[in-house]
Amino acid sequence: MRICVMVCAHVAPELEDVLDSYFQLFSRLLGPHLPEAEFTESPVIDGIFPASVEEHDVYVFTGSPHGVYEDLDWIRRAKDFVREAAAAGKVMVGGCFGHQLIAQALGGEVAKSDKGWGLGVHAHPVMKREAWMTGGPDVPNVVVSHQDQVLTPPEGAVVLAGNAFCPNAMLRIGDRILTLQGHPEMNIPIVDRLLDMREHKVGAELFAAGKASLATPLDHGALGAWLAGFIRQAFASKGETAAAE
């Protein structure tokens, strides 16, 4: 199984002492659950893409400080890549910006939420538990840092988790695409620093609430296992389809 992490952000200087790379975040999240996988990265933020969607079996799109609606060449190319990969039946996973990118590329609507910033630790109740969601809580806690949201999922998408603030927090699109608004790949020191970086944007009250929420126990281990379980199931189903053909 060949997994390519599609890196959609540079590491900000303010994060360099708490964050090695976005590639490492996702390989550490998924690798322990997918020992058979080979991980590589493609820095799409720099306009570097795989030569073809056939190069890898699984594509993981990371977070980014950018908005998916920005008129940037690499974002346009990323959306085209998502559509090509979906048409080819590739397995895809997206987190935060990646969640929004995949949703918009496949016909959903993404915009800044009128509810403002989501910061710190949020609970995203599971609305539909599927077979690959083995173990873990019914209301997982995950760190978030976003202002944009998927307002309308793509046609046919299944909403798996959400809350009043973010109704479309986890989506399954078909049988081979899974996206989520949260950041199970991140840890408390990273999100604590992100809060510090955004204090001037969000105001004292929201900043204080976000900081206080960081004491909440996280369910990132369970979410990582779920993502890996979905990837393995989706990859296996693709092989079965190919064999049947």
Residue pairs with C-beta under 8 A, 6 or more apart in sequence:
1 34
1 36
1 37
1 38
1 57
1 58
1 231
1 232
1 235
2 37
2 38
2 40
2 55
2 56
2 57
2 58
3 30
3 34
3 37
3 38
3 39
3 40
3 56
3 57
3 58
3 59
3 60
3 231
4 39
4 40
4 41
4 42
4 50
4 55
4 56
4 58
4 59
4 60
5 22
5 23
5 26
5 27
5 39
5 40
5 41
5 42
5 60
5 62
6 41
6 42
6 44
6 59
6 60
6 61
6 62
6 78
6 81
6 98
7 21
7 22
7 23
7 41
7 42
7 43
7 44
7 45
7 62
8 22
8 44
8 45
8 61
8 62
8 63
8 64
8 66
8 78
8 97
8 98
8 101
9 22
9 45
9 62
9 63
9 64
9 65
9 66
9 97
10 45
11 19
11 20
11 21
11 22
12 65
12 197
14 193
14 196
14 197
15 190
15 193
15 194
15 197
18 189
18 190
18 193
19 25
19 190
21 41
22 62
22 63
22 185
23 39
23 41
25 62
25 185
25 186
26 39
26 60
26 62
26 95
26 185
27 39
28 185
29 184
29 185
29 220
29 224
29 227
30 37
30 39
30 60
30 224
30 227
30 228
30 231
31 37
31 39
32 224
33 224
33 225
33 227
33 228
33 229
34 228
34 231
34 232
37 58
40 56
42 48
42 49
42 50
44 74
44 77
44 78
44 81
45 64
45 74
46 74
47 73
47 74
47 77
49 77
49 78
49 81
50 56
50 81
53 59
53 81
53 84
53 85
53 88
53 90
54 88
56 90
57 90
57 91
57 235
57 238
58 90
58 91
58 92
58 93
58 231
58 235
59 81
59 85
59 90
59 91
59 92
59 93
60 92
60 93
60 94
60 95
60 98
61 78
61 82
61 92
61 93
61 94
61 95
61 97
61 98
61 99
61 101
61 102
62 95
62 96
62 97
62 98
62 185
63 95
63 96
63 97
63 98
63 145
63 183
64 96
64 97
64 98
66 72
66 75
66 97
67 110
67 112
67 148
68 75
68 79
68 97
68 100
68 101
68 104
68 110
68 148
69 104
69 110
69 111
75 101
78 101
78 105
79 101
79 104
79 105
80 105
82 92
82 101
82 102
82 105
82 106
83 105
83 106
85 92
86 92
86 105
86 106
86 173
86 174
86 176
86 177
89 176
89 238
89 241
90 176
90 238
91 176
91 177
91 231
91 234
91 235
91 238
92 102
92 176
92 177
92 178
92 179
93 177
93 178
93 179
93 227
93 230
93 231
94 100
94 101
94 102
94 103
94 177
94 178
94 179
94 180
95 179
95 180
95 181
95 182
95 183
95 184
95 185
96 144
96 145
96 146
96 181
96 182
96 183
97 148
98 179
99 150
99 171
99 179
99 180
99 181
100 110
100 148
100 149
100 150
100 181
102 173
102 177
102 179
103 110
103 150
103 153
103 154
103 157
103 168
103 171
103 173
103 179
104 110
104 150
106 154
106 173
106 177
107 154
107 155
108 150
108 151
108 152
108 153
108 154
108 157
109 150
109 151
109 152
110 148
110 149
110 150
110 151
111 148
111 149
111 151
112 147
112 148
112 149
113 147
113 148
113 149
113 151
113 166
115 149
115 165
116 147
116 202
116 206
117 146
117 147
117 198
117 201
117 202
117 206
118 144
118 145
118 146
118 147
118 165
118 166
118 181
119 144
119 145
119 194
119 195
119 198
119 202
119 206
119 207
119 209
119 210
119 213
120 143
120 144
120 191
120 195
120 209
120 210
120 211
120 212
120 213
120 214
121 141
121 142
121 143
121 144
121 191
121 213
121 214
121 216
121 218
122 141
122 142
122 143
122 144
122 163
122 165
122 166
122 169
122 182
122 213
123 139
123 140
123 141
123 163
124 139
124 140
124 142
124 161
124 162
124 163
124 166
124 169
124 170
124 180
124 181
124 182
125 138
125 139
125 161
125 162
125 163
126 133
126 138
126 139
126 140
126 160
126 161
126 170
127 159
127 160
127 161
127 162
128 158
128 159
128 160
129 138
129 160
130 160
130 172
130 230
131 233
132 226
132 229
132 230
132 232
132 233
133 226
133 229
134 225
134 226
134 229
135 222
135 225
136 219
136 222
136 223
136 225
136 226
137 219
137 222
140 161
140 219
140 222
140 223
141 216
141 217
141 218
141 219
142 180
142 182
142 183
142 184
142 218
142 219
142 220
142 223
143 182
143 183
143 184
143 186
143 187
143 188
143 191
143 218
143 220
144 166
144 181
144 182
144 183
145 183
145 191
145 194
145 195
145 198
146 181
149 166
149 168
149 181
150 168
150 171
150 179
150 181
151 168
153 159
153 168
153 171
153 173
154 171
154 173
156 173
156 174
157 171
157 172
157 173
158 171
158 172
158 173
159 167
159 168
159 170
159 171
160 170
160 171
160 172
161 169
161 170
161 180
162 168
162 169
162 170
163 169
166 181
168 181
169 180
169 181
169 182
170 178
170 179
170 180
170 181
171 177
171 178
171 179
171 180
172 178
172 230
173 179
175 234
175 237
176 234
176 237
176 238
178 227
178 230
178 231
178 234
180 223
180 227
182 223
183 191
184 219
184 220
184 223
184 224
184 227
185 220
185 224
186 220
187 220
188 214
188 218
191 214
192 211
192 214
195 207
195 210
195 211
195 214
198 207
199 207
202 210
